[in-house]
Amino acid sequence: MPEGHTVHRQAREHLARFGRAPVRLSSPQGRFAEGAALLDGRVLERTDAYGKHLFLGFEGRLWLHVHLGLYGVWTFGSAPAPPPRGALRVRLENESSYADLRGATACEVYTPADRKVVIARLGPDPLRRGADPAAAWSQVARSRSPVGLLLMDQAVAAGVGNVFRAEVLFRAGIDPHRPGLLVTREQWDALWADLVALMRAGLRAGRIVTTRPTDRDRRSGPARPEDAHYVYRRTGLPCRVCRTPVATEVLAARNLFWCPRCQAT
């Protein structure tokens, strides 16, 4: 599932390709035919992202809401668009570009009130200006659930996925199994600040790199894919800091990665 920085990048790309002009919108698959007919030919006035939710704002105060889920994907390209193939839920087109949506969990037309309902259910998004870590902390501080589980709860922190969860906890030296109520406010504020920095870097670069140059196998130049992470998908490999094998288990149907030594407390 794409993490929040990817959805924010998609919001920017939609605006750059289609913004402030009429957009041809269709549903070759047919599952979104009614919604596509409602939005077809309208001007795309703005785009927005909150956590893993993408909102495309069309004239008439209508929003196209998309949540990619596990299997959704956007494909962008230059016009002319190729003939539609497969389960193509939505296609946006203009004279220069196209964007195709497949496999999304949610794809629906929203009113401003509908959009507010979705956002009200979400925790603060580290990529949004003014996001308040205290709002997330208020939930963490009273919960006996593992902090590794709480970070994946979109009602706690919107946009955080499996990669950022694993990496930010490692960088903070926090055991992902620690109950939320045993995480101090000082630890949480430091973790949140690091999360903001990592996600902003991911937004700029279009990839997630969490390792410091001194902890990579190749210490100069851009991080190679195999050097990008501390623990994520490194099961059994030596920790980059202490050489202890990275551990993995399933937590709430998602793989959890951590270093038993560096994150022992």
C-alpha positions in Angstrom: 0.0 0.0 0.0 1.4 3.4 -0.9 2.4 5.5 2.1 1.4 9.1 2.6 4.2 10.8 0.8 3.3 8.9 -2.4 -0.3 10.2 -2.3 0.9 13.7 -1.7 3.1 13.4 -4.8 0.1 12.1 -6.8 -1.9 15.1 -5.7 0.8 17.4 -7.0 1.1 15.5 -10.3 -2.6 15.6 -11.0 -2.6 19.4 -10.5 0.5 19.9 -12.7 -1.0 17.8 -15.5 -4.7 18.7 -15.3 -5.1 21.7 -13.1 -7.3 24.6 -13.7 -8.7 23.3 -17.0 -11.6 21.1 -18.1 -10.8 17.4 -17.9 -12.2 14.5 -19.8 -13.1 11.8 -17.4 -14.3 8.3 -18.2 -14.7 4.8 -16.7 -13.7 2.3 -19.4 -14.4 -0.6 -16.9 -17.8 0.8 -16.2 -17.7 0.5 -12.4 -17.4 4.3 -12.0 -19.6 5.3 -15.0 -22.1 7.4 -13.1 -19.4 9.3 -11.2 -17.3 9.8 -14.3 -20.3 11.2 -16.2 -20.9 13.7 -13.3 -17.3 15.0 -13.4 -16.6 14.8 -17.1 -15.8 18.2 -18.7 -15.4 20.0 -15.3 -12.4 22.1 -14.4 -10.0 20.6 -11.9 -9.6 23.5 -9.5 -7.4 22.0 -6.8 -6.0 18.8 -5.4 -5.3 17.7 -1.9 -4.0 14.7 0.1 -4.7 13.7 3.7 -2.9 10.6 4.8 -3.5 7.9 2.2 -6.6 9.7 0.8 -6.4 11.6 -2.4 -9.0 14.4 -3.2 -9.3 16.0 -6.7 -11.5 19.1 -6.4 -13.6 19.9 -9.5 -15.8 22.9 -10.2 -19.2 22.7 -8.6 -17.6 21.9 -5.2 -17.3 18.2 -6.1 -14.4 16.0 -5.1 -13.1 12.8 -6.6 -12.0 10.7 -3.6 -9.6 7.9 -4.1 -8.0 5.5 -1.6 -5.6 3.1 -3.4 -5.7 0.4 -0.7 -3.3 -2.6 -1.2 -3.7 -3.0 -5.0 -4.6 0.4 -6.4 -2.3 2.2 -8.7 -2.2 5.4 -10.8 -0.4 5.5 -14.1 0.5 8.8 -15.7 1.5 9.4 -19.3 1.6 11.8 -22.2 -1.2 12.1 -24.7 -2.4 10.3 -26.7 -3.6 7.7 -24.2 -3.3 4.1 -25.2 -6.5 2.0 -25.9 -8.1 1.1 -22.5 -7.1 -2.4 -21.2 -8.2 -4.5 -18.3 -10.0 -3.2 -15.3 -9.5 0.5 -15.9 -11.6 2.2 -13.3 -11.0 5.8 -14.2 -9.2 7.7 -17.0 -8.5 11.4 -16.9 -7.4 13.1 -20.1 -6.6 16.4 -21.7 -4.6 17.5 -24.7 -1.2 16.7 -23.2 -1.7 14.0 -20.5 -3.6 11.1 -19.2 -3.9 9.3 -15.8 -5.3 5.8 -15.4 -6.6 4.4 -12.1 -6.8 0.6 -11.5 -7.6 -1.5 -8.4 -8.4 1.2 -5.9 -10.3 0.4 -2.7 -12.3 3.6 -2.9 -13.2 5.8 -5.9 -16.3 8.0 -5.4 -17.7 11.5 -5.9 -17.8 13.5 -2.6 -19.4 16.7 -1.5 -17.4 19.0 0.8 -19.4 17.5 3.7 -18.4 13.9 2.7 -14.8 15.0 2.6 -15.0 16.5 6.1 -16.4 13.2 7.4 -13.4 11.3 6.1 -10.8 13.7 7.4 -12.5 13.8 10.8 -11.8 10.1 11.2 -8.1 10.5 10.6 -5.2 11.5 12.9 -2.8 14.3 12.1 -0.9 13.9 8.8 2.9 14.6 9.3 3.1 16.1 5.8 0.4 18.7 6.4 1.3 22.1 7.8 0.1 22.6 11.3 -0.2 18.9 12.0 -0.3 18.6 15.8 1.6 15.7 17.3 -0.3 16.3 20.6 -3.5 15.0 18.9 -1.8 11.7 18.1 -0.1 11.6 21.5 -3.4 11.9 23.3 -4.3 8.5 21.8 -0.9 6.9 22.2 -0.5 7.9 25.9 -3.7 6.1 27.1 -3.4 3.0 25.0 -2.0 -0.4 26.1 -1.6 -1.4 22.4 1.9 -1.7 21.1 3.3 1.5 19.7 4.1 -0.4 16.5 0.4 -1.1 16.0 -0.6 2.4 17.0 1.6 4.0 14.4 -0.2 2.1 11.7 -3.6 3.2 12.9 -4.7 6.0 10.5 -6.8 7.4 13.3 -3.6 8.1 15.2 -1.2 9.2 12.4 -2.5 9.5 8.9 -0.2 8.4 6.1 2.2 6.3 8.1 2.7 2.8 6.5 4.8 -0.2 7.2 8.1 1.2 6.0 7.9 4.5 8.0 6.6 2.6 11.0 9.6 0.2 11.1 12.2 2.8 10.3 11.2 5.6 12.6 10.9 3.2 15.6 14.4 1.9 14.9 15.8 5.4 14.6 14.1 6.2 17.9 15.4 3.1 19.6 11.9 2.1 20.7 10.7 -1.5 20.9 7.7 -1.7 18.6 6.0 -4.0 21.2 6.1 -1.3 23.9 2.6 -0.2 25.0 1.8 3.3 24.0 1.2 4.4 27.5 4.9 3.6 28.3 6.2 5.9 25.5 7.1 9.3 27.1 6.0 12.6 25.7 9.6 13.5 25.0 10.1 10.3 23.1 6.9 10.8 21.1 7.8 14.4 20.2 11.3 13.3 19.0 9.8 10.4 17.0 7.2 12.7 15.4 9.8 15.2 14.4 11.9 12.5 12.8 8.8 11.1 11.0 8.0 14.6 9.6 11.6 14.9 8.3 11.7 11.4 6.8 8.3 11.8 5.1 9.1 15.2 3.7 12.4 13.8 2.3 10.4 10.9 0.7 8.0 13.5 -0.8 10.8 15.4 -2.4 12.7 12.4 -3.6 9.9 10.0 -4.5 11.5 7.2 -2.5 12.0 6.3 1.1 15.6 6.5 2.4 16.0 6.4 6.2 19.6 5.4 6.6 22.4 7.8 7.5 25.4 7.7 5.1 27.7 6.4 7.9 25.4 3.3 8.3 25.4 2.3 4.6 27.6 -0.2 3.0 28.4 2.5 0.4 28.9 5.7 2.3 29.2 8.2 -0.6 26.8 9.1 -3.3 23.0 8.5 -3.3 21.7 5.6 -1.3 21.3 2.4 -3.3 18.0 0.4 -2.8 19.8 -2.2 -0.7 21.2 0.6 1.6 18.0 2.6 2.0 16.5 1.1 5.1 17.7 0.0 8.6 15.3 -2.9 9.3 12.4 -2.9 6.8 12.5 -6.2 4.8 16.0 -7.1 6.2 14.9 -10.2 8.1 17.9 -12.1 9.4 20.4 -9.6 8.0 22.8 -8.0 10.5 21.6 -4.7 12.0 23.5 -1.8 10.4 24.4 -0.5 13.9 25.0 -3.5 16.2 25.1 -6.5 13.8 22.3 -8.3 15.6 20.0 -10.2 13.1 16.9 -8.2 12.2 13.8 -9.8 13.6 10.4 -10.1 12.0 6.9 -11.1 13.1 3.3 -10.6 11.9 1.5 -7.9 13.8 -2.1 -7.2 12.9 -1.7 -8.9 9.5 1.4 -6.9 8.6 5.1 -7.8 8.8 6.9 -6.0 11.6 10.7 -5.5 11.5 13.0 -4.5 14.3 16.4 -5.0 15.9 16.1 -6.8 19.2 19.2 -5.1 20.6 19.0 -1.5 19.4 15.2 -1.5 20.2 15.4 -3.4 23.5 13.8 -0.6 25.6 
